Amino acid sequence: MAHCWDLRGCDEEMQSRCPHNTPGEPCPPDCNFAACDRPTHQVAYGLAMFDNPDVDRSVPVKEICRTCTFFIQHGPTIKEAESCA
């Protein structure tokens, strides 16, 4: 099962023509399809964004996930990525 930070907000057809669908680059927050309407989404403000310094912020396909409290608390860690390499 995919995590919410693994999913873009648009379907495959839209991704095929989306200017934001650049390999290795996340969807920018100003994209109409980057908004998150999940009940778990909560924007972290101030120092709360740094609650988990080990979270791997390079993983999300949407930039908006990088400042989401749910992702910061439950996202993959840098240590997990290093152990898989």
Buried (B, 14 or more C-beta within 10 A) or exposed (E): EEBBBEBBBBEEEEBEEBEBBEEEEBBEEEBEBBEBEEEEBBEBEEEEBEEBEEBBBEBBBBBBBBBBBBBBEBBBBBEBEEEEE
